[in-house]
Amino acid sequence: MKKKIAVLASGRGSNFKAVIDALQAGKIPASCVALITDNPRAYAIERARDAKIPVKIIDYASFPSRDTYERALLFAMQQTEADLFVLAGYMRILGTIIVRAFPGRMVNIHPALLPSFTGLHAQRQAVNYGVKVSGCTVHFVDESLDGGPIILQHCVSVKETDDEDSLAERILKYEHECLPEAIRLFCEERLEIVGRHVRIR
């Protein structure tokens, strides 16, 4: 039986598009049942509508507090009945009530080789720190900041001429490969969380 996934995105949705392409090509044994966004102007919405994927807009600015926003988001996520939630450029940290509601059922794509350079502007951090290698990481989401068990990583060399934008562009190419692959492994039930590690069967 095919798994159901829901994607959370806040911006242009290029990783979301990579997931859509993989689903449509039959590379992932799943269907996408929803895009959930906190940004009513996100281009990801157009990508979802083009692919006939239902859209749920939970606009942070329309809620009086973070708590009421997170409760609305939790309800929207529960309504999808998704097996897996994919954070693909979702620019808000998920609160405890959400993380605890879906243990082992949320993954995130991050533009650095975790545990290095957590949080925002990871590519800028890599360039400023002068590292020779950066990359991207797909990991399970837990209550830490970008600290959940790592599923996949891909290395990208940092050139002496790189700035934040040029490095981000090269890393993004591999994000588009790693994220669909991690989703495929989950949907094929090949991922097992063992302590702080992920075993791929």
Backbone as CSV, one residue per row, in Angstrom:
resi,resn,N_x,N_y,N_z,CA_x,CA_y,CA_z,C_x,C_y,C_z
1,MET,0.839,-1.203,0.000,0.000,0.000,0.000,0.871,1.249,0.000
2,LYS,0.566,2.183,-0.906,1.379,3.377,-1.033,1.213,4.287,0.188
3,LYS,2.327,4.897,0.570,2.311,5.848,1.671,1.729,7.185,1.190
4,LYS,1.319,7.977,2.158,0.850,9.323,1.887,1.824,10.308,2.528
5,ILE,2.233,11.313,1.757,3.127,12.327,2.295,2.461,13.705,2.190
6,ALA,2.836,14.584,3.103,2.437,15.990,3.042,3.706,16.820,3.141
7,VAL,3.759,17.905,2.374,4.952,18.744,2.320,4.650,20.100,2.948
8,LEU,5.578,20.587,3.758,5.498,21.924,4.338,6.570,22.785,3.685
9,ALA,6.168,23.912,3.109,7.109,24.799,2.433,6.667,26.240,2.615
10,SER,7.648,27.154,2.576,7.360,28.567,2.819,7.688,29.468,1.637
11,GLY,8.451,28.973,0.656,8.952,29.857,-0.390,8.696,29.362,-1.795
12,ARG,9.765,29.358,-2.592,9.586,29.047,-4.011,9.307,27.582,-4.281
13,GLY,9.669,26.707,-3.347,9.280,25.306,-3.467,10.074,24.497,-4.468
14,SER,11.361,24.786,-4.632,12.141,24.004,-5.596,12.346,22.568,-5.111
15,ASN,12.533,22.374,-3.816,12.628,21.008,-3.300,11.278,20.300,-3.382
16,PHE,10.214,21.021,-3.155,8.866,20.478,-3.342,8.685,20.002,-4.774
17,LYS,9.150,20.802,-5.739,9.045,20.419,-7.148,9.854,19.156,-7.429
18,ALA,11.029,19.024,-6.810,11.832,17.808,-6.989,11.085,16.593,-6.469
19,VAL,10.375,16.761,-5.366,9.578,15.657,-4.814,8.421,15.328,-5.743
20,ILE,7.733,16.350,-6.236,6.633,16.125,-7.185,7.127,15.360,-8.411
21,ASP,8.255,15.793,-8.960,8.805,15.127,-10.150,9.103,13.663,-9.878
22,ALA,9.687,13.375,-8.710,10.010,11.987,-8.367,8.748,11.149,-8.192
23,LEU,7.723,11.736,-7.595,6.452,11.030,-7.443,5.824,10.736,-8.803
24,GLN,5.818,11.735,-9.666,5.195,11.563,-10.975,5.962,10.577,-11.853
25,ALA,7.262,10.450,-11.610,8.085,9.496,-12.368,8.012,8.089,-11.793
26,GLY,7.280,7.920,-10.704,7.161,6.608,-10.078,8.369,6.191,-9.271
27,LYS,9.225,7.146,-8.910,10.429,6.818,-8.156,10.179,6.691,-6.655
28,ILE,9.046,7.227,-6.195,8.681,7.150,-4.779,7.318,6.475,-4.691
29,PRO,7.202,5.375,-3.929,5.918,4.679,-3.818,4.983,5.391,-2.841
30,ALA,4.486,6.558,-3.254,3.667,7.378,-2.373,2.844,8.343,-3.210
31,SER,1.920,9.013,-2.546,1.186,10.119,-3.147,1.306,11.321,-2.224
32,CYS,1.301,12.508,-2.799,1.355,13.732,-2.004,-0.078,14.206,-1.783
33,VAL,-0.489,14.254,-0.526,-1.887,14.567,-0.225,-2.099,16.027,0.147
34,ALA,-1.022,16.785,0.363,-1.197,18.196,0.724,0.117,18.954,0.679
35,LEU,0.010,20.223,0.333,1.046,21.203,0.637,0.499,22.078,1.751
36,ILE,1.284,22.238,2.796,0.927,23.132,3.897,1.948,24.260,3.912
37,THR,1.466,25.503,3.915,2.379,26.639,3.902,1.930,27.696,4.902
38,ASP,2.906,28.419,5.448,2.628,29.538,6.337,2.633,30.859,5.585
39,ASN,2.856,30.796,4.267,3.045,31.996,3.459,2.055,32.004,2.295
40,PRO,1.033,32.845,2.358,0.040,32.851,1.275,0.583,33.318,-0.059
41,ARG,1.806,33.842,-0.081,2.425,34.289,-1.332,3.507,33.334,-1.827
42,ALA,3.646,32.204,-1.199,4.697,31.248,-1.581,4.457,30.716,-2.995
43,TYR,5.511,30.676,-3.799,5.381,30.133,-5.155,5.110,28.626,-5.114
44,ALA,5.439,27.994,-4.001,5.140,26.574,-3.842,3.655,26.296,-4.041
45,ILE,2.809,27.262,-3.738,1.362,27.095,-3.920,1.045,26.855,-5.395
46,GLU,1.684,27.621,-6.282,1.460,27.432,-7.721,1.936,26.061,-8.172
47,ARG,3.049,25.620,-7.633,3.552,24.287,-7.991,2.550,23.214,-7.558
48,ALA,1.973,23.380,-6.380,0.989,22.406,-5.903,-0.246,22.402,-6.789
49,ARG,-0.733,23.565,-7.113,-1.944,23.643,-7.943,-1.703,23.071,-9.332
50,ASP,-0.518,23.309,-9.879,-0.180,22.720,-11.188,-0.219,21.202,-11.135
51,ALA,0.179,20.637,-9.989,0.215,19.182,-9.816,-1.085,18.633,-9.208
52,LYS,-2.071,19.532,-9.041,-3.380,19.138,-8.473,-3.244,18.551,-7.061
53,ILE,-2.370,19.170,-6.284,-2.167,18.787,-4.885,-2.908,19.790,-4.003
54,PRO,-3.747,19.329,-3.081,-4.479,20.258,-2.202,-3.531,21.146,-1.397
55,VAL,-3.941,22.386,-1.202,-3.127,23.371,-0.489,-3.843,23.798,0.790
56,LYS,-3.098,23.822,1.892,-3.601,24.344,3.161,-2.712,25.526,3.542
57,ILE,-3.294,26.716,3.628,-2.546,27.915,3.998,-2.840,28.240,5.466
58,ILE,-1.831,28.118,6.300,-1.941,28.456,7.720,-1.043,29.670,7.934
59,ASP,-1.594,30.841,7.681,-0.818,32.086,7.662,-0.489,32.530,9.082
60,TYR,0.793,32.479,9.407,1.238,32.831,10.761,0.747,34.218,11.177
61,ALA,0.737,35.144,10.222,0.393,36.533,10.544,-1.069,36.698,10.956
62,SER,-1.898,35.718,10.671,-3.322,35.850,10.980,-3.692,35.299,12.356
63,PHE,-2.687,34.836,13.103,-2.956,34.267,14.423,-2.451,35.198,15.518
64,PRO,-3.161,35.254,16.660,-2.763,36.192,17.719,-1.534,35.763,18.500
65,SER,-1.158,34.481,18.406,0.001,34.017,19.168,0.607,32.805,18.478
66,ARG,1.838,32.513,18.862,2.507,31.321,18.325,1.749,30.059,18.718
67,ASP,1.214,30.038,19.930,0.501,28.845,20.396,-0.737,28.568,19.544
68,THR,-1.526,29.602,19.257,-2.726,29.380,18.441,-2.360,28.982,17.019
69,TYR,-1.265,29.561,16.507,-0.794,29.155,15.177,-0.418,27.675,15.162
70,GLU,0.348,27.254,16.154,0.818,25.872,16.160,-0.323,24.883,16.345
71,ARG,-1.337,25.260,17.085,-2.490,24.368,17.237,-3.256,24.242,15.925
72,ALA,-3.354,25.339,15.193,-4.004,25.285,13.882,-3.184,24.462,12.898
73,LEU,-1.863,24.625,12.955,-0.986,23.848,12.086,-1.086,22.366,12.416
74,LEU,-1.085,22.041,13.696,-1.202,20.649,14.105,-2.500,20.039,13.587
75,PHE,-3.591,20.768,13.718,-4.881,20.268,13.234,-4.838,20.036,11.723
76,ALA,-4.251,20.972,10.985,-4.143,20.826,9.526,-3.309,19.610,9.160
77,MET,-2.218,19.395,9.873,-1.373,18.231,9.605,-2.111,16.934,9.907
78,GLN,-2.818,16.900,11.017,-3.563,15.696,11.375,-4.642,15.383,10.342
79,GLN,-5.263,16.415,9.799,-6.324,16.216,8.815,-5.831,15.527,7.544
80,THR,-4.564,15.709,7.208,-4.046,15.097,5.978,-3.941,13.582,6.083
81,GLU,-3.840,13.078,7.323,-3.645,11.647,7.566,-2.393,11.121,6.838
82,ALA,-1.394,11.989,6.718,-0.153,11.604,6.034,0.681,10.668,6.898
83,ASP,1.408,9.775,6.228,2.358,8.905,6.918,3.661,9.641,7.212
84,LEU,3.998,10.604,6.344,5.267,11.326,6.459,5.037,12.789,6.141
85,PHE,5.650,13.658,6.953,5.625,15.099,6.714,7.034,15.544,6.313
86,VAL,7.109,16.260,5.197,8.391,16.650,4.612,8.549,18.154,4.717
87,LEU,9.558,18.603,5.470,9.852,20.029,5.568,10.821,20.382,4.447
88,ALA,10.299,21.095,3.455,11.074,21.428,2.260,11.156,22.947,2.143
89,GLY,12.022,23.541,2.941,12.105,24.991,2.966,10.992,25.605,3.779
90,TYR,10.612,24.934,4.865,9.621,25.501,5.792,10.388,26.323,6.803
91,MET,10.104,27.620,6.862,11.005,28.548,7.543,10.586,28.875,8.977
92,ARG,9.825,27.979,9.582,9.483,28.159,10.985,9.885,26.917,11.775
93,ILE,10.386,27.146,12.984,10.717,26.031,13.870,9.423,25.459,14.427
94,LEU,9.262,24.160,14.306,8.054,23.517,14.789,8.116,23.345,16.305
95,GLY,7.003,23.620,16.956,6.951,23.537,18.401,6.837,22.115,18.916
96,THR,6.970,22.000,20.212,6.974,20.697,20.867,5.704,19.901,20.597
97,ILE,4.541,20.577,20.604,3.298,19.818,20.420,3.235,19.156,19.060
98,ILE,3.862,19.776,18.061,3.856,19.195,16.716,4.883,18.081,16.607
99,VAL,6.084,18.339,17.067,7.142,17.334,16.977,6.746,16.055,17.713
100,ARG,6.160,16.213,18.884,5.786,15.036,19.667,4.583,14.298,19.089
101,ALA,3.804,14.981,18.251,2.632,14.336,17.647,3.015,13.369,16.532
102,PHE,4.192,13.574,15.932,4.578,12.760,14.774,6.003,12.223,14.928
103,PRO,6.308,11.482,15.970,7.687,10.998,16.162,8.106,10.056,15.033
104,GLY,9.275,10.332,14.468,9.782,9.488,13.391,9.009,9.613,12.107
105,ARG,8.190,10.664,11.979,7.350,10.823,10.789,7.526,12.193,10.141
106,MET,8.597,12.910,10.500,8.901,14.188,9.870,10.366,14.217,9.470
107,VAL,10.627,14.675,8.244,12.005,14.835,7.792,12.203,16.266,7.299
108,ASN,13.448,16.715,7.365,13.808,18.070,6.961,15.039,18.017,6.071
109,ILE,15.111,18.950,5.120,16.312,19.104,4.300,17.031,20.373,4.761
110,HIS,18.352,20.257,4.998,19.132,21.381,5.517,20.375,21.572,4.653
111,PRO,20.706,22.822,4.271,21.818,23.070,3.346,23.183,23.168,4.020
112,ALA,23.540,22.147,4.766,24.861,22.046,5.387,25.065,20.602,5.810
113,LEU,26.300,20.273,6.132,26.600,18.942,6.646,26.436,18.978,8.160
114,LEU,25.235,18.672,8.599,24.990,18.653,10.045,25.899,17.630,10.721
115,PRO,26.334,17.897,11.948,25.824,18.920,12.865,26.424,20.316,12.712
116,SER,27.210,20.550,11.661,27.763,21.891,11.447,26.704,22.832,10.883
117,PHE,26.758,24.089,11.285,25.980,25.184,10.683,24.478,24.937,10.716
118,THR,23.954,24.823,11.915,22.516,24.679,12.099,21.834,26.037,11.929
119,GLY,20.514,26.004,11.829,19.742,27.233,11.771,19.776,27.900,10.407
120,LEU,19.470,29.214,10.416,19.374,29.968,9.170,20.748,30.301,8.592
121,HIS,20.764,30.569,7.280,21.950,31.044,6.569,23.131,30.090,6.717
122,ALA,22.865,28.804,6.572,23.928,27.808,6.721,25.020,27.992,5.682
123,GLN,24.648,28.366,4.451,25.654,28.552,3.412,26.558,29.744,3.728
124,ARG,25.959,30.806,4.249,26.748,31.977,4.651,27.701,31.609,5.780
125,GLN,27.220,30.815,6.726,28.075,30.379,7.823,29.262,29.578,7.294
126,ALA,29.011,28.697,6.331,30.090,27.867,5.781,31.151,28.722,5.092
127,VAL,30.699,29.685,4.282,31.640,30.566,3.578,32.430,31.408,4.573
128,ASN,31.744,31.985,5.540,32.422,32.853,6.513,33.407,32.087,7.387
129,TYR,33.090,30.833,7.659,33.973,30.038,8.510,35.194,29.524,7.742
130,GLY,35.094,29.499,6.414,36.228,29.090,5.594,36.382,27.593,5.418
131,VAL,35.305,26.834,5.591,35.409,25.382,5.412,35.650,25.054,3.945
132,LYS,36.257,23.914,3.702,36.539,23.467,2.341,35.431,22.592,1.779
133,VAL,34.606,22.032,2.652,33.530,21.139,2.233,32.261,21.484,3.008
134,SER,31.164,21.609,2.282,29.859,21.738,2.902,28.940,20.718,2.226
135,GLY,27.648,20.993,2.171,26.765,20.033,1.521,25.346,20.162,2.019
136,CYS,24.627,19.045,2.015,23.243,19.047,2.479,22.971,17.790,3.299
137,THR,21.944,17.882,4.124,21.584,16.796,5.027,20.068,16.630,5.045
138,VAL,19.607,15.389,4.968,18.205,15.079,5.260,18.191,14.365,6.604
139,HIS,17.355,14.858,7.511,17.338,14.269,8.855,15.920,14.199,9.381
140,PHE,15.701,13.307,10.326,14.429,13.289,11.035,14.348,14.510,11.943
141,VAL,13.148,15.007,12.133,12.935,16.173,12.986,12.671,15.721,14.420
142,ASP,13.402,16.323,15.345,13.111,16.117,16.762,13.033,17.487,17.433
143,GLU,13.104,17.527,18.747,12.912,18.793,19.457,14.156,19.680,19.458
144,SER,15.261,19.205,18.920,16.468,20.018,18.829,16.448,20.829,17.536
145,LEU,17.349,21.798,17.426,17.468,22.601,16.216,18.364,21.878,15.218
146,ASP,17.759,21.312,14.184,18.498,20.599,13.136,19.388,19.503,13.712
147,GLY,18.924,18.873,14.791,19.763,17.879,15.459,19.227,16.467,15.427
148,GLY,18.154,16.225,14.669,17.570,14.895,14.626,18.441,13.902,13.892
149,PRO,18.139,12.607,14.020,18.943,11.557,13.376,19.082,11.767,11.868
150,ILE,20.326,11.646,11.397,20.654,11.927,9.993,20.336,10.719,9.120
151,ILE,19.638,10.987,8.007,19.283,9.934,7.043,20.300,9.880,5.908
152,LEU,20.494,11.011,5.234,21.416,11.081,4.090,22.159,12.418,4.111
153,GLN,23.383,12.393,3.567,24.145,13.625,3.357,24.847,13.561,2.013
154,HIS,25.129,14.742,1.462,25.934,14.814,0.244,26.915,15.967,0.382
155,CYS,28.182,15.697,0.067,29.237,16.708,0.201,29.327,17.574,-1.048
156,VAL,29.639,18.856,-0.833,29.860,19.813,-1.919,31.102,20.622,-1.567
157,SER,32.051,20.690,-2.486,33.266,21.476,-2.243,32.944,22.962,-2.196
158,VAL,33.607,23.660,-1.298,33.466,25.111,-1.198,34.656,25.740,-1.910
159,LYS,34.378,26.516,-2.953,35.445,27.143,-3.727,35.892,28.442,-3.070
160,GLU,37.135,28.827,-3.342,37.655,30.073,-2.783,36.867,31.277,-3.277
161,THR,36.253,31.143,-4.451,35.496,32.256,-5.038,34.031,32.255,-4.614
162,ASP,33.637,31.268,-3.833,32.224,31.162,-3.468,31.771,32.302,-2.571
163,ASP,30.537,32.733,-2.784,29.821,33.514,-1.795,28.595,32.703,-1.389
164,GLU,27.780,33.267,-0.544,26.615,32.536,-0.036,25.727,32.038,-1.172
165,ASP,25.490,32.886,-2.163,24.549,32.537,-3.230,25.087,31.443,-4.151
166,SER,26.364,31.544,-4.517,26.921,30.549,-5.435,27.015,29.183,-4.762
167,LEU,27.368,29.164,-3.484,27.427,27.892,-2.765,26.018,27.312,-2.609
168,ALA,25.063,28.167,-2.279,23.680,27.703,-2.121,23.163,27.079,-3.410
169,GLU,23.502,27.675,-4.537,23.025,27.157,-5.826,23.568,25.757,-6.100
170,ARG,24.843,25.519,-5.787,25.418,24.199,-6.034,24.885,23.167,-5.048
171,ILE,24.713,23.577,-3.793,24.162,22.652,-2.803,22.737,22.262,-3.173
172,LEU,21.965,23.221,-3.685,20.558,22.968,-4.000,20.394,21.827,-4.998
173,LYS,21.314,21.721,-5.933,21.256,20.623,-6.906,21.214,19.267,-6.201
174,TYR,21.997,19.127,-5.151,22.059,17.843,-4.444,20.918,17.698,-3.437
175,GLU,20.395,18.825,-2.951,19.179,18.747,-2.148,18.071,18.084,-2.964
176,HIS,17.987,18.446,-4.238,16.942,17.913,-5.110,17.090,16.411,-5.349
177,GLU,18.270,15.882,-5.091,18.486,14.442,-5.205,18.289,13.736,-3.860
178,CYS,18.835,14.325,-2.808,18.820,13.667,-1.494,17.426,13.590,-0.892
179,LEU,16.645,14.657,-1.025,15.338,14.661,-0.380,14.404,13.597,-0.958
180,PRO,14.235,13.517,-2.284,13.388,12.441,-2.814,13.902,11.046,-2.461
181,GLU,15.225,10.880,-2.419,15.786,9.571,-2.080,15.453,9.195,-0.638
182,ALA,15.553,10.146,0.274,15.223,9.866,1.672,13.742,9.527,1.822
183,ILE,12.898,10.240,1.096,11.461,9.951,1.132,11.197,8.548,0.596
184,ARG,11.879,8.190,-0.479,11.718,6.841,-1.041,12.078,5.786,-0.016
185,LEU,13.190,5.954,0.663,13.622,4.981,1.667,12.596,4.858,2.794
186,PHE,12.036,5.999,3.204,11.010,5.956,4.243,9.785,5.193,3.749
187,CYS,9.332,5.514,2.551,8.112,4.911,2.026,8.280,3.419,1.742
188,GLU,9.500,3.003,1.498,9.786,1.576,1.322,10.054,0.888,2.659
189,GLU,9.901,1.645,3.753,10.098,1.139,5.118,11.497,0.565,5.319
190,ARG,12.475,1.296,4.811,13.865,0.863,4.895,14.668,1.666,5.920
191,LEU,14.009,2.601,6.624,14.704,3.422,7.609,14.315,2.981,9.010
192,GLU,15.329,2.806,9.862,15.103,2.429,11.253,15.919,3.353,12.143
193,ILE,15.251,4.055,13.050,15.940,4.933,13.989,16.434,4.097,15.159
194,VAL,17.749,4.110,15.360,18.368,3.365,16.457,19.131,4.370,17.314
195,GLY,18.532,4.781,18.427,19.148,5.828,19.236,19.211,7.128,18.466
196,ARG,20.433,7.651,18.286,20.636,8.901,17.541,21.012,8.644,16.095
197,HIS,20.915,7.408,15.661,21.360,7.064,14.314,20.206,6.484,13.495
198,VAL,20.385,6.494,12.183,19.412,5.889,11.273,20.089,4.745,10.545
199,ARG,19.466,3.592,10.623,19.947,2.415,9.905,19.131,2.266,8.628
200,ILE,19.822,2.112,7.498,19.153,1.894,6.217,19.214,0.422,5.890
201,ARG,18.036,-0.182,5.790,17.979,-1.623,5.539,18.006,-1.919,4.059
